[in-house]
Amino acid sequence: MSGEPFALYETTWWTYIGCGVLLLALVAWRIRRWPFYAQSGLLTLLAAGAFSFTQVPNADSLAPAAIAFILELENEGNEGELAMLTLLASVWLVLFGATVAAKFGWHKWQQGKQAASEDKQEPEIS
């Protein structure tokens, strides 16, 4: 260990991100039989809380928004609470919308690919 307070800052963040991705993978495996919208809603909610970073109150470092939300409750009261809830809700809506759009885009692409392969088949001459 070194005497500098932020000597392992980058390593700590990479470890945190790796553990967060592992957690999301385990939760996704556990809820794999749920309907798509319930799965993506829960996973994007967890991802929004864990992976949206914000400035820690009274510090120069960043922290996950869920942790900063708790610190804001202690320091700022209702004003900080509303700001953090707005941040978390907006990140969740963007992630959820991107997930739903990706699903529909994937299905549209698959349908186009299937239609193209059916058009390429030569007609039978009787």
WOKA-V351455 format. One record per helix or strand. SS is the DSSP state (@ for helix, = for strand). FROM is the first residue (numbers start at 1). LEN is the number of residues. If there is no record, write none. Layout:
[[SS & FROM & LEN] [SS & FROM & LEN]]
This chain:
[[@ & 9 & 22] [@ & 36 & 16] [= & 53 & 3] [= & 62 & 3] [@ & 65 & 11] [@ & 78 & 43]]
